[in-house]
Amino acid sequence: MSNFGQMLRQILTSGRLLTDEPMCRHTTFRVGGPADYYVEVEKESELAEVLALCRRQSMAYYVVGNGSNLLVGDRGYRGVIVALGKSFSEVEITEGSKIRAGAGALLSVVAKAALREALTGMEFASGIPGTVGGAVVMNAGAYGSELADVLGLVRVFDPVKGVQIIPAAELELGYRTSNIPARGQVVLGAEFWLKPGKATEISNRMEELAAKRKEKQPLEYPSAGSTFKRPEGHFAGKLIEEAGLAGFSVGEAQVSKKHCGFIINRGSATASDVRLLCREVQQRVQLQSGVELELEVKLLGDF
């Protein structure tokens, strides 16, 4: 192991370190080459030390959640992928109608906790496959709702200032954006401010949304969810369908026939297949409608 790898291992008293770790194991697209180092931290102190080491050694790093909005290149990632371990997945009910969750907790788990406590507001998130941390960073949303509607506070690690508590109003939350990446911060956890509701109504809404997803989304294939951001005044899937691209494929990557806003992996797609297909979709939609589609999926590593 390299000197850098040995330094990483010395930091990890409870976390784990993998080298040349295939990122296809850590993304919902199920594609992606090896990361030089894959570090799973279990303590905030480990996270702080790993990031400090990367900065001192001028080593690139990227913090991942569930990998549900990530396309990693076939040649992998030259640097350190940092993942938050199980200790960052705790979910607890605080005073009144607030839920506190670690950055590694799945949104679906938070939504279920809200249901158990008859708290309304998280129903839209019950089928989103991402973690709290990733969802906060991109202000995730679905079916007309978004995290900004229920987010109260965020706990972050700032490379300069250390651990900070930031009100949601200061995060500049917009459509699939926040100011967290620009600040170089890492989400540690969040507090959601919900409202008392009726458990039966909350459950019915969650079941209704689950049925919609099953009917309209290609959940049977690996994907990163909605591949493109919604253009103002349009729907990406409709524009793609109108451009005659339903079922269009590059290699094993395909525009879903069920929902054209999804690029799916039909089994053995490469990251290059997905990226080329995305570019082709963007070009054809622009020719057809004059609308420029912007990727919602984050590209990472070497293609």
C-alpha contacts under 8 A as a table, 3 or more apart, distances in Angstrom:
res1	aa1	res2	aa2	distance
1	M	5	G	5.83
1	M	6	Q	6.52
2	S	5	G	5.02
2	S	6	Q	6.29
3	N	6	Q	5.05
3	N	7	M	6.26
4	F	7	M	5.08
4	F	8	L	6.28
5	G	8	L	5.04
5	G	9	R	6.23
5	G	37	Y	7.66
6	Q	9	R	5.07
6	Q	10	Q	6.30
7	M	10	Q	5.21
7	M	11	I	6.66
8	L	11	I	5.32
8	L	12	L	6.65
8	L	17	L	7.62
8	L	50	V	6.72
8	L	53	L	7.87
9	R	12	L	5.27
9	R	13	T	7.96
9	R	16	R	7.76
9	R	17	L	6.59
10	Q	13	T	7.15
11	I	46	E	6.29
11	I	49	E	6.84
11	I	50	V	7.02
12	L	15	G	5.00
12	L	16	R	6.45
12	L	17	L	7.75
12	L	41	V	7.07
12	L	46	E	6.26
13	T	46	E	7.87
14	S	41	V	7.29
14	S	42	E	6.10
14	S	43	K	7.66
15	G	39	V	7.33
15	G	40	E	5.32
15	G	41	V	4.50
15	G	42	E	5.18
15	G	43	K	7.76
15	G	46	E	7.85
15	G	85	G	7.36
16	R	39	V	5.91
16	R	40	E	5.24
16	R	41	V	6.79
17	L	37	Y	6.97
17	L	38	Y	5.81
17	L	39	V	4.69
17	L	40	E	6.51
18	L	21	E	5.96
18	L	37	Y	5.81
18	L	38	Y	5.00
18	L	39	V	6.45
19	T	35	A	7.04
19	T	36	D	5.48
19	T	37	Y	4.58
19	T	38	Y	6.15
20	D	34	P	4.88
20	D	35	A	5.17
20	D	36	D	4.70
20	D	37	Y	6.14
20	D	38	Y	7.66
21	E	33	G	7.89
21	E	34	P	4.75
21	E	35	A	5.22
21	E	36	D	6.83
21	E	37	Y	6.79
21	E	38	Y	6.23
22	P	25	R	6.03
22	P	26	H	7.80
22	P	32	G	6.55
22	P	33	G	5.13
22	P	34	P	3.95
22	P	35	A	6.34
22	P	76	G	7.50
23	M	26	H	5.11
23	M	27	T	6.49
23	M	30	R	7.82
23	M	31	V	6.84
23	M	32	G	4.85
23	M	33	G	5.53
23	M	34	P	5.59
23	M	35	A	6.51
23	M	72	V	6.90
23	M	76	G	7.14
24	C	27	T	5.61
24	C	28	T	7.94
24	C	29	F	7.31
24	C	30	R	4.37
24	C	31	V	4.16
24	C	32	G	4.59
24	C	33	G	6.63
24	C	72	V	7.96
25	R	30	R	6.29
25	R	31	V	7.76
26	H	30	R	7.27
26	H	66	N	6.99
26	H	67	G	5.81
27	T	30	R	5.35
27	T	31	V	6.91
27	T	32	G	7.83
27	T	66	N	6.75
27	T	67	G	4.10
27	T	68	S	5.82
27	T	69	N	7.83
27	T	70	L	6.45
27	T	71	L	7.48
28	T	66	N	7.64
28	T	67	G	5.90
28	T	68	S	4.98
28	T	69	N	7.68
28	T	70	L	7.83
28	T	222	P	5.77
28	T	223	S	5.80
28	T	224	A	5.91
29	F	68	S	7.35
29	F	70	L	7.61
29	F	71	L	7.02
29	F	222	P	4.87
29	F	223	S	4.41
29	F	224	A	5.62
29	F	264	I	7.47
29	F	265	N	6.53
30	R	222	P	6.37
30	R	223	S	7.78
30	R	265	N	7.68
31	V	71	L	7.25
31	V	72	V	6.88
31	V	73	G	7.89
31	V	74	D	7.32
31	V	269	A	7.04
31	V	270	T	5.90
31	V	271	A	5.78
32	G	71	L	6.93
32	G	72	V	4.58
32	G	73	G	5.19
32	G	74	D	4.83
32	G	75	R	7.31
32	G	76	G	6.02
32	G	270	T	7.30
32	G	271	A	6.05
33	G	72	V	6.87
33	G	73	G	6.08
33	G	74	D	4.36
33	G	75	R	4.90
33	G	76	G	3.78
33	G	77	Y	7.24
34	P	74	D	7.87
34	P	75	R	6.77
34	P	76	G	4.40
34	P	77	Y	6.33
35	A	38	Y	6.26
35	A	76	G	5.28
35	A	77	Y	4.49
35	A	78	R	6.18
35	A	79	G	6.63
35	A	80	V	6.80
35	A	81	I	6.68
36	D	76	G	7.84
36	D	77	Y	6.37
36	D	78	R	5.58
36	D	79	G	5.51
36	D	80	V	6.33
37	Y	79	G	6.28
37	Y	80	V	4.70
37	Y	81	I	6.16
38	Y	80	V	5.82
38	Y	81	I	4.78
38	Y	82	V	6.11
38	Y	83	A	7.50
39	V	80	V	6.96
39	V	81	I	6.07
39	V	82	V	4.88
39	V	83	A	6.06
40	E	82	V	5.94
40	E	83	A	4.67
40	E	84	L	5.61
40	E	85	G	5.55
41	V	44	E	7.69
41	V	46	E	5.97
41	V	47	L	6.00
41	V	82	V	7.30
41	V	83	A	6.40
41	V	84	L	5.32
41	V	85	G	5.44
42	E	46	E	7.01
42	E	47	L	7.90
42	E	84	L	6.48
42	E	85	G	4.98
42	E	86	K	6.83
42	E	87	S	5.57
42	E	88	F	7.02
43	K	46	E	5.16
43	K	47	L	6.46
43	K	87	S	7.32
44	E	47	L	5.03
44	E	48	A	6.23
45	S	48	A	5.12
45	S	49	E	6.19
46	E	49	E	5.14
46	E	50	V	6.01
47	L	50	V	5.22
47	L	51	L	6.21
48	A	51	L	5.37
48	A	52	A	6.10
48	A	157	F	7.69
48	A	159	P	7.57
49	E	52	A	5.01
49	E	53	L	6.05
50	V	53	L	5.15
50	V	54	C	6.25
51	L	54	C	5.06
51	L	55	R	6.26
51	L	61	Y	7.65
51	L	159	P	7.73
52	A	55	R	5.17
52	A	56	R	6.17
52	A	159	P	7.59
53	L	56	R	5.07
53	L	57	Q	6.09
54	C	57	Q	5.21
54	C	58	S	5.81
54	C	59	M	4.68
54	C	60	A	6.64
54	C	61	Y	6.88
54	C	80	V	7.88
55	R	58	S	4.96
55	R	59	M	6.18
55	R	60	A	7.82
56	R	59	M	7.72
59	M	79	G	5.87
59	M	80	V	7.32
60	A	78	R	7.11
60	A	79	G	4.77
60	A	80	V	6.27
61	Y	79	G	5.49
61	Y	80	V	4.50
61	Y	81	I	5.68
61	Y	82	V	7.00
62	Y	80	V	6.48
62	Y	81	I	5.09
62	Y	82	V	6.00
63	V	81	I	5.93
63	V	82	V	4.58
63	V	83	A	5.86
63	V	186	V	7.43
64	V	67	G	6.21
64	V	81	I	6.93
64	V	82	V	6.15
64	V	83	A	5.28
64	V	84	L	7.59
64	V	134	G	7.43
65	G	68	S	7.69
65	G	83	A	6.36
65	G	84	L	7.06
65	G	103	A	7.87
65	G	104	G	6.41
65	G	130	G	7.02
65	G	131	T	5.72
65	G	133	G	6.56
65	G	134	G	5.71
66	N	104	G	7.91
66	N	129	P	7.55
66	N	130	G	5.48
66	N	131	T	5.83
66	N	134	G	7.80
67	G	70	L	5.34
67	G	130	G	7.37
68	S	129	P	6.43
68	S	130	G	5.59
68	S	223	S	7.84
68	S	224	A	5.21
68	S	225	G	7.36
69	N	130	G	7.76
69	N	224	A	5.05
69	N	225	G	7.20
69	N	296	E	7.56
69	N	297	V	5.06
69	N	298	K	6.17
70	L	224	A	6.77
70	L	297	V	5.61
70	L	298	K	4.91
70	L	299	L	6.21
70	L	300	L	7.16
71	L	224	A	7.96
71	L	271	A	6.66
71	L	297	V	6.68
71	L	298	K	6.03
71	L	299	L	4.98
71	L	300	L	6.13
72	V	76	G	6.39
72	V	77	Y	7.44
72	V	271	A	6.59
72	V	299	L	6.04
72	V	300	L	4.76
72	V	301	G	5.59
72	V	302	D	7.50
72	V	303	F	7.74
73	G	76	G	5.26
73	G	77	Y	7.38
73	G	271	A	5.37
73	G	272	S	6.99
73	G	299	L	7.50
73	G	300	L	6.29
73	G	301	G	5.14
73	G	302	D	4.83
73	G	303	F	4.15
74	D	270	T	6.61
74	D	271	A	5.52
74	D	272	S	6.84
74	D	302	D	6.68
74	D	303	F	5.39
75	R	301	G	7.26
75	R	302	D	5.12
75	R	303	F	5.70
76	G	301	G	5.47
76	G	302	D	5.59
76	G	303	F	7.50
77	Y	80	V	7.65
77	Y	81	I	7.91
77	Y	300	L	7.18
77	Y	301	G	4.35
77	Y	302	D	6.14
78	R	301	G	6.89
78	R	302	D	7.81
84	L	87	S	7.78
84	L	88	F	6.12
84	L	103	A	7.62
84	L	104	G	5.91
85	G	88	F	5.82
85	G	89	S	7.46
85	G	104	G	6.95
86	K	89	S	5.27
86	K	90	E	7.82
86	K	104	G	7.00
87	S	90	E	6.59
88	F	102	G	4.77
88	F	103	A	5.86
88	F	104	G	4.93
88	F	105	A	6.77
88	F	188	L	7.33
88	F	189	G	7.73
89	S	101	A	6.84
89	S	102	G	4.85
89	S	103	A	6.45
89	S	104	G	4.47
89	S	105	A	3.93
89	S	106	L	7.46
90	E	101	A	5.74
90	E	102	G	5.37
90	E	104	G	7.90
90	E	105	A	6.36
91	V	99	I	7.10
91	V	100	R	5.81
91	V	101	A	4.33
91	V	102	G	6.49
91	V	105	A	7.04
91	V	109	V	7.98
91	V	110	V	6.67
91	V	113	A	7.69
92	E	99	I	5.78
92	E	100	R	5.30
92	E	101	A	6.38
93	I	97	S	7.51
93	I	98	K	6.03
93	I	99	I	4.55
93	I	100	R	6.21
94	T	97	S	7.16
94	T	98	K	5.34
94	T	99	I	5.72
94	T	100	R	6.61
95	E	98	K	6.12
97	S	119	L	6.54
97	S	193	W	6.32
97	S	194	L	5.39
97	S	195	K	5.80
97	S	196	P	6.49
98	K	191	E	6.67
98	K	192	F	5.57
98	K	193	W	4.72
98	K	194	L	5.87
99	I	110	V	7.80
99	I	114	A	7.51
99	I	191	E	5.59
99	I	192	F	5.17
99	I	193	W	6.75
99	I	194	L	7.70
100	R	189	G	7.34
100	R	190	A	5.85
100	R	191	E	4.36
100	R	192	F	6.39
101	A	105	A	6.37
101	A	110	V	7.19
101	A	132	V	7.31
101	A	189	G	5.57
101	A	190	A	5.54
101	A	191	E	6.37
102	G	105	A	5.49
102	G	132	V	6.94
102	G	133	G	7.67
102	G	188	L	6.06
102	G	189	G	4.07
102	G	190	A	6.48
103	A	131	T	6.46
103	A	132	V	4.78
103	A	133	G	4.14
103	A	134	G	7.63
103	A	187	V	6.04
103	A	188	L	4.93
103	A	189	G	4.35
103	A	190	A	6.93
104	G	131	T	5.50
104	G	132	V	6.15
104	G	133	G	6.34
104	G	189	G	7.87
105	A	109	V	6.82
105	A	110	V	7.21
105	A	131	T	5.38
105	A	132	V	5.71
105	A	133	G	7.96
106	L	109	V	5.26
106	L	110	V	6.62
106	L	129	P	6.95
106	L	130	G	5.92
106	L	131	T	4.22
106	L	132	V	6.05
107	L	110	V	5.05
107	L	111	A	6.17
107	L	125	A	5.99
107	L	126	S	6.42
107	L	127	G	7.87
107	L	128	I	6.47
107	L	129	P	6.89
107	L	130	G	6.19
107	L	131	T	5.48
107	L	132	V	5.74
107	L	135	A	7.95
108	S	111	A	5.02
108	S	112	K	6.23
108	S	125	A	6.29
108	S	126	S	4.34
108	S	127	G	6.01
108	S	128	I	6.57
108	S	129	P	7.00
109	V	112	K	5.09
109	V	113	A	6.24
109	V	126	S	7.61
110	V	113	A	5.08
110	V	114	A	6.27
110	V	122	M	7.71
110	V	126	S	7.89
111	A	114	A	5.05
111	A	115	L	6.31
111	A	122	M	5.26
111	A	123	E	6.15
111	A	125	A	6.40
111	A	126	S	5.21
112	K	115	L	4.96
112	K	116	R	6.27
112	K	126	S	7.20
113	A	116	R	5.12
113	A	117	E	6.44
114	A	117	E	5.21
114	A	118	A	6.02
114	A	119	L	4.89
114	A	120	T	6.76
114	A	122	M	6.93
115	L	118	A	4.85
115	L	119	L	5.90
115	L	120	T	7.29
115	L	199	A	6.00
115	L	202	I	6.37
115	L	203	S	6.73
116	R	119	L	7.72
116	R	199	A	7.25
117	E	199	A	7.67
118	A	196	P	6.13
118	A	197	G	5.35
118	A	198	K	5.54
118	A	199	A	4.59
118	A	202	I	7.22
119	L	122	M	7.97
119	L	194	L	5.97
119	L	195	K	5.40
119	L	196	P	4.63
119	L	197	G	5.24
119	L	198	K	7.50
119	L	199	A	7.53
119	L	202	I	7.83
120	T	123	E	6.83
120	T	194	L	5.83
120	T	195	K	5.30
120	T	196	P	6.03
120	T	197	G	5.31
120	T	198	K	7.80
120	T	202	I	6.35
121	G	124	F	7.51
121	G	149	D	7.91
121	G	150	V	6.50
121	G	194	L	5.53
121	G	195	K	6.73
122	M	125	A	5.46
122	M	126	S	6.88
122	M	150	V	7.48
122	M	194	L	7.60
123	E	126	S	5.47
123	E	202	I	6.72
123	E	205	R	6.66
123	E	206	M	5.46
124	F	127	G	7.18
124	F	128	I	7.93
124	F	141	G	7.27
124	F	142	A	5.87
124	F	143	Y	6.47
124	F	145	S	6.39
124	F	146	E	7.75
124	F	206	M	7.24
124	F	209	L	7.33
125	A	128	I	5.23
125	A	141	G	7.04
125	A	142	A	7.01
126	S	206	M	6.57
126	S	210	A	7.99
127	G	209	L	7.73
127	G	210	A	6.54
127	G	213	R	7.85
128	I	142	A	7.84
130	G	134	G	6.49
130	G	135	A	6.32
131	T	134	G	5.52
131	T	135	A	6.02
132	V	135	A	5.05
132	V	136	V	6.02
132	V	189	G	7.15
132	V	190	A	7.26
133	G	136	V	5.32
133	G	137	V	6.36
133	G	186	V	7.92
133	G	187	V	5.27
133	G	188	L	6.86
133	G	189	G	6.65
133	G	190	A	7.85
134	G	137	V	5.17
134	G	138	M	6.41
135	A	138	M	5.40
135	A	139	N	5.50
135	A	140	A	4.79
135	A	147	L	7.40
136	V	139	N	4.92
136	V	140	A	6.68
136	V	147	L	6.85
136	V	178	S	7.74
136	V	187	V	7.73
137	V	140	A	7.95
137	V	177	T	6.65
137	V	178	S	5.71
137	V	179	N	7.81
137	V	180	I	6.08
137	V	181	P	7.14
137	V	187	V	7.63
138	M	175	Y	7.83
138	M	176	R	4.43
138	M	177	T	4.56
138	M	178	S	6.00
139	N	146	E	6.36
139	N	147	L	5.39
139	N	148	A	6.36
139	N	173	L	6.33
139	N	174	G	6.91
139	N	175	Y	6.78
139	N	176	R	4.89
139	N	177	T	5.74
139	N	178	S	6.68
140	A	146	E	5.68
140	A	147	L	5.81
140	A	176	R	5.92
141	G	144	G	7.22
141	G	145	S	5.48
141	G	146	E	3.78
141	G	147	L	6.09
141	G	176	R	7.79
142	A	145	S	5.53
142	A	146	E	6.34
145	S	149	D	6.89
146	E	149	D	5.73
146	E	150	V	7.76
147	L	150	V	5.58
147	L	151	L	5.74
148	A	151	L	5.22
148	A	168	A	7.31
148	A	173	L	6.50
150	V	192	F	5.43
150	V	193	W	5.33
150	V	194	L	6.15
151	L	154	V	7.83
151	L	168	A	6.05
151	L	190	A	7.37
151	L	191	E	6.31
151	L	192	F	4.64
151	L	193	W	6.08
152	G	167	P	6.15
152	G	168	A	5.33
152	G	190	A	7.57
152	G	191	E	5.54
152	G	192	F	5.30
152	G	193	W	5.54
153	L	165	I	6.79
153	L	166	I	5.71
153	L	167	P	4.50
153	L	168	A	5.21
153	L	190	A	5.71
153	L	191	E	5.09
153	L	192	F	7.15
154	V	165	I	5.79
154	V	166	I	5.23
154	V	167	P	6.32
154	V	168	A	6.54
154	V	187	V	7.10
154	V	188	L	7.71
154	V	189	G	5.98
154	V	190	A	4.31
154	V	191	E	6.30
155	R	163	V	7.02
155	R	164	Q	5.76
155	R	165	I	4.59
155	R	166	I	6.30
155	R	187	V	6.09
155	R	188	L	5.39
155	R	189	G	5.09
155	R	190	A	5.85
156	V	163	V	5.65
156	V	164	Q	5.34
156	V	165	I	6.48
156	V	166	I	7.54
156	V	185	Q	6.21
156	V	186	V	5.38
156	V	187	V	4.34
156	V	188	L	5.04
156	V	189	G	6.97
157	F	161	K	7.77
157	F	162	G	5.32
157	F	163	V	4.42
157	F	164	Q	6.23
157	F	185	Q	5.61
157	F	186	V	5.14
157	F	187	V	6.41
157	F	188	L	6.61
158	D	161	K	5.23
158	D	162	G	4.72
158	D	163	V	6.00
158	D	164	Q	6.89
158	D	183	R	7.77
158	D	184	G	6.84
158	D	185	Q	4.77
158	D	186	V	6.74
159	P	162	G	5.86
159	P	184	G	7.09
159	P	185	Q	6.76
161	K	164	Q	7.28
166	I	170	E	6.74
166	I	171	L	7.59
167	P	170	E	5.66
167	P	171	L	7.28
168	A	171	L	5.37
168	A	172	E	7.90
168	A	173	L	7.71
169	A	172	E	6.66
169	A	173	L	7.63
171	L	178	S	5.62
171	L	179	N	5.53
171	L	180	I	6.82
172	E	177	T	7.76
172	E	178	S	5.32
172	E	179	N	5.83
173	L	176	R	7.70
173	L	177	T	5.74
173	L	178	S	4.55
173	L	179	N	7.29
174	G	177	T	5.01
174	G	178	S	6.28
176	R	229	K	7.91
176	R	296	E	7.79
178	S	181	P	7.30
179	N	182	A	5.43
179	N	183	R	6.45
180	I	183	R	5.25
180	I	184	G	6.44
180	I	185	Q	5.58
180	I	186	V	7.44
181	P	184	G	5.04
181	P	185	Q	6.15
181	P	186	V	7.92
182	A	185	Q	7.80
187	V	190	A	7.81
197	G	201	E	7.65
197	G	202	I	7.21
198	K	201	E	5.39
198	K	202	I	6.23
199	A	202	I	5.06
199	A	203	S	5.97
200	T	203	S	5.11
200	T	204	N	6.03
201	E	204	N	5.07
201	E	205	R	6.19
202	I	205	R	5.22
202	I	206	M	6.29
203	S	206	M	5.13
203	S	207	E	6.16
204	N	207	E	5.10
204	N	208	E	6.06
205	R	208	E	4.98
205	R	209	L	6.23
206	M	209	L	5.20
206	M	210	A	6.10
207	E	210	A	4.98
207	E	211	A	6.14
208	E	211	A	5.22
208	E	212	K	6.34
209	L	212	K	4.99
209	L	213	R	6.22
210	A	213	R	5.13
210	A	214	K	6.21
211	A	214	K	5.12
211	A	215	E	6.08
212	K	215	E	5.12
212	K	216	K	5.96
212	K	217	Q	7.92
213	R	216	K	5.30
213	R	217	Q	5.20
213	R	219	L	7.74
214	K	217	Q	5.75
214	K	218	P	7.40
214	K	219	L	6.61
216	K	258	K	6.13
216	K	259	H	6.22
217	Q	258	K	6.19
217	Q	259	H	5.70
217	Q	262	F	7.80
218	P	221	Y	5.97
218	P	256	S	6.81
218	P	258	K	6.11
218	P	259	H	6.86
218	P	262	F	7.59
218	P	264	I	7.74
219	L	222	P	7.37
221	Y	264	I	6.05
221	Y	265	N	6.19
221	Y	266	R	6.41
221	Y	267	G	7.93
222	P	264	I	5.83
222	P	265	N	5.31
222	P	266	R	7.45
223	S	262	F	7.08
223	S	263	I	6.25
223	S	264	I	4.77
223	S	265	N	6.15
224	A	227	T	6.42
224	A	262	F	7.65
224	A	263	I	7.60
224	A	264	I	7.84
224	A	297	V	6.91
225	G	262	F	6.02
225	G	263	I	7.85
226	S	229	K	7.34
226	S	261	G	5.56
226	S	262	F	5.18
226	S	263	I	7.75
226	S	296	E	7.07
226	S	297	V	7.88
227	T	261	G	6.14
227	T	262	F	5.50
227	T	263	I	6.24
227	T	295	L	6.08
227	T	296	E	5.43
227	T	297	V	5.62
228	F	236	A	6.53
228	F	261	G	6.74
228	F	293	L	6.36
228	F	294	E	5.59
228	F	295	L	4.36
228	F	296	E	4.60
228	F	297	V	6.95
229	K	236	A	7.00
229	K	293	L	6.94
229	K	294	E	5.64
229	K	295	L	5.92
229	K	296	E	4.95
230	R	234	H	6.63
230	R	235	F	5.50
230	R	236	A	5.44
230	R	293	L	7.84
231	P	234	H	5.30
231	P	235	F	6.35
231	P	236	A	6.50
231	P	291	V	7.57
231	P	292	E	7.71
231	P	293	L	6.63
231	P	294	E	7.78
234	H	238	K	7.76
234	H	239	L	7.47
235	F	238	K	5.42
235	F	239	L	6.40
236	A	239	L	5.22
236	A	240	I	6.21
236	A	260	C	7.82
236	A	261	G	5.80
236	A	293	L	7.18
237	G	240	I	5.14
237	G	241	E	6.14
237	G	259	H	6.49
237	G	260	C	4.51
237	G	261	G	3.89
237	G	262	F	7.59
238	K	241	E	5.06
238	K	242	E	6.06
238	K	260	C	7.04
238	K	261	G	7.65
239	L	242	E	5.08
239	L	243	A	6.27
239	L	285	V	6.46
239	L	289	S	7.33
240	I	243	A	5.12
240	I	244	G	6.80
240	I	245	L	5.80
240	I	246	A	7.21
240	I	260	C	6.04
240	I	261	G	7.12
240	I	281	V	6.95
240	I	285	V	6.07
241	E	244	G	5.24
241	E	245	L	5.47
241	E	246	A	5.48
241	E	260	C	5.96
242	E	245	L	7.44
242	E	288	Q	8.00
243	A	284	R	6.57
243	A	285	V	5.79
243	A	288	Q	5.93
243	A	289	S	7.97
245	L	248	F	5.03
245	L	255	V	6.79
245	L	260	C	7.59
245	L	281	V	7.40
246	A	255	V	5.67
246	A	256	S	6.23
246	A	257	K	4.92
246	A	260	C	5.83
247	G	254	Q	5.93
247	G	255	V	4.98
247	G	256	S	5.57
247	G	257	K	4.97
248	F	254	Q	5.68
248	F	255	V	5.41
249	S	252	E	6.74
249	S	253	A	5.51
249	S	254	Q	4.09
249	S	255	V	6.22
249	S	277	L	6.68
250	V	253	A	5.37
250	V	254	Q	6.43
250	V	273	D	5.50
250	V	274	V	7.28
250	V	276	L	7.06
250	V	277	L	5.61
251	G	254	Q	7.83
251	G	269	A	6.32
251	G	270	T	7.92
251	G	273	D	5.73
252	E	265	N	6.06
252	E	266	R	5.31
252	E	267	G	6.46
252	E	268	S	5.82
252	E	269	A	4.29
252	E	270	T	7.47
252	E	273	D	6.93
253	A	263	I	6.72
253	A	264	I	5.72
253	A	265	N	4.90
253	A	266	R	6.13
253	A	269	A	5.23
253	A	270	T	7.56
253	A	273	D	5.68
253	A	274	V	5.37
253	A	277	L	6.99
254	Q	263	I	5.57
254	Q	264	I	5.36
254	Q	265	N	6.62
254	Q	266	R	6.96
254	Q	274	V	7.84
254	Q	277	L	7.41
255	V	259	H	7.86
255	V	260	C	5.62
255	V	261	G	7.45
255	V	262	F	6.11
255	V	263	I	4.71
255	V	264	I	6.38
256	S	259	H	5.32
256	S	260	C	5.13
256	S	261	G	7.40
256	S	262	F	5.64
256	S	263	I	5.92
256	S	264	I	6.18
257	K	260	C	6.02
259	H	262	F	5.87
260	C	263	I	7.39
263	I	274	V	7.33
263	I	278	C	7.84
265	N	268	S	6.77
265	N	269	A	5.43
265	N	274	V	7.93
266	R	269	A	6.64
269	A	273	D	6.02
269	A	274	V	7.08
270	T	273	D	5.07
270	T	274	V	6.53
271	A	274	V	5.11
271	A	275	R	6.12
271	A	303	F	7.15
272	S	275	R	5.02
272	S	276	L	5.94
272	S	303	F	6.38
273	D	276	L	5.32
273	D	277	L	6.09
274	V	277	L	5.14
274	V	278	C	6.16
275	R	278	C	5.08
275	R	279	R	6.30
276	L	279	R	5.14
276	L	280	E	6.20
277	L	280	E	5.07
277	L	281	V	6.14
278	C	281	V	5.11
278	C	282	Q	6.18
279	R	282	Q	5.06
279	R	283	Q	6.18
280	E	283	Q	5.16
280	E	284	R	6.12
281	V	284	R	5.28
281	V	285	V	5.97
282	Q	285	V	5.33
282	Q	286	Q	6.15
282	Q	292	E	6.61
282	Q	293	L	5.63
282	Q	294	E	7.91
283	Q	286	Q	5.25
283	Q	287	L	6.28
284	R	287	L	5.07
284	R	288	Q	6.05
285	V	288	Q	5.00
285	V	289	S	5.80
285	V	290	G	6.96
285	V	291	V	6.55
285	V	292	E	7.25
285	V	293	L	7.56
286	Q	289	S	5.40
286	Q	290	G	4.31
286	Q	291	V	4.90
286	Q	292	E	5.46
286	Q	293	L	7.60
287	L	290	G	5.74
295	L	298	K	7.38
